[in-house]
Amino acid sequence: MITTRNNGHASAGRRNLLPPPALLLLLLAAASPADAWSIWGKTTVVVRNELVNHLQMDLHCKSREDDLGGVLLQVFEEFQWSFRPNLFGGTLFYCHVNWGDGRLYWFDFYVQHRDIKRCRSVCRWSVDVHGPCSYNEHEGGYDKCYHWNYVSVRRGLLGNGTMEEGKRGLTE
């Protein structure tokens, strides 16, 4: 047994010069991008335009860290992106959707606590005027449909050239 003295106090045993493994992992995770330390594999989100009457869909998706930009989808076209869910939870991707009716719709197409088990590797969504529906791999169809989070009504141009917008829910 080795006894060492530190600031006048005696201690028995060997001093461990390395931090505990959990602390080392936390330090590495803090110094690196969160998705590099994901314990889950890569996840892909696919959003498909299923609007009736062959309407084009303007889709703009982003997360807190990434702006995926906007894309114009023809009917039955898809937009997809891939990422690794955050080790500590909280991964969220949302999209604004517009199809020329003067309204801007919004939905969370990936919420980690909702989707990590439901669609571990691929989350498929079908979008129509009523809202997005998620694909169920076990049943083989789009069986869980959601309402839009909110609708922003475009009222027209203000004097400074910007759009005036009002928010309202679908139940109004």
N, C-alpha and C positions, 0 to 999 in steps of 0.2 A: 504494500500500500504506500502511495506517495502522498505526503502531506505538504501543502503549499501555504504560503502566507500571502495574504492580500489585504493591504490597508490595516495591518495589525490583527486580522482575524485569521484563525487557522481553519482550513477546510481539508477534508479527506477526499481522496479520489483524484482522478485526472480531470483537468480542465478541458472542456470541449471547445476547440477554437472555431468550429463551424456552427452556424445557426441551425436550429432544428429544421428538418426537411420541409415542414409546412410553411415556415417563415421564408425559406429560400424560394419555394414555389410562388408565394405571394409577391415577393420582390421581383421575380422574373416576369410574372404576369403584369405587374404595374409598369414595368419598363418596356413591354411589348404590346403590339396590337391585341385586343381582347380576342378577336377571332382566331388568332394563331394558337391560342391555348384552349380551344373548344374541345370538350370531351365528346361532342357529337360530331358526326361527319358533316359534309356539305349538304345544305338544303337548297332546293331550287323552288322558286315560286313562279307559277305560270298563270297569267291572266288572259282570258279569251273573250273577244267581242262576240256576244250572242244577241246583239240588239236587233229587233225586228225592223222591217222595212229597209234593210240594208244601210243602216245609219253608221257613219264613221264615228269612232270613239277616240277622243283625245285623252290620253292617260299620262299622268306625271307622278312618278313614284319617288319616295325618299325615306330615309331613316334619320336618326339624329346625326349620324356621322357621314352618310352618303346621299347625294342627290343623284338619282339615276337618270334624270332628264325626262323630257317629254317625248312621246311617240304618238303618231296617228295610226290607229288600227282600222283596217277595213273589216267588214263583217266576217267572222270566223277566223280572223288573224289573231295571233298570240304575241304577248310580250313576256319575256322571262328573265330572271336574274338569279344568281347563286351567291351564297354566303355561308359562313359558319356561325351558328348561334353562339351567343356570348356564354362563356364559362359560368358567369355569375348571374345569368338570367337577364331578362329585360330587353331582348332583341325585339324590335318593332319596325315594320315597314308599312307605310301608309301611302295611299294614292288619291289624287284628285282626278275625277272623271267628268268629262263633258261630252255631250253629243249634239250640241247645237240648239238646245231648247231654252237657252238663256240661263241655265242653272249650272252650278258647279257642285258635283257630288263628291263625297269623301268617305273612305273606308280603310280600316286597318287590315291589309291583306296578309300580314304575318305578325302574330302576337305569340311570343315564345311560350308563355304558360298555357295558352289555348291550343297551340299547334304542334308542340314538340313531340307529343305522342301520336296525335291524329295523322300527321303527315311528316314523318321523320325525314324522308329524303326528297319528296316532291309534293308540293302543295298546289293543287290545281283549282282554279276559280273560273266560273262562267259568269259573265256580267250581262244583265239585261236591264230594262228600265225600272224594274221593281227592286233591284239590288243584286249583290253578288251571291253565288251559291258555291259551296265547297264540294269537291269530289270525294266520294267515299270509295276507297280502294276495295274494301270488303264487299260492298253491295254493287259496285260497278256503275255508279251514277252520281249525279249532282243532287244530293238529298238534303243538305242543310243550307237553308237560305237565310240571309240576313237583310235587315234594313240598312239604308245608308246612315252613317253617323250624323251627318247634317247636310242640309242643302243650302247653298248660298245663292240668292237670287240677284242677278245682275240688273240694276235699275237704270243704268245709263251713265254717260260721261259727266263728270263734274267739270267745273270751270277750269281746273288745272290739268285736264286731259286724262285723269285717272278714272277708273271705274268705281262707282258707288255700289257697294254690295250690302245686302241685308241677309241675315241668317234666319232660317226657320226650319223647324223639324218637319218630318213627313206627316205627322199627325195633325198639323194645323190646316 
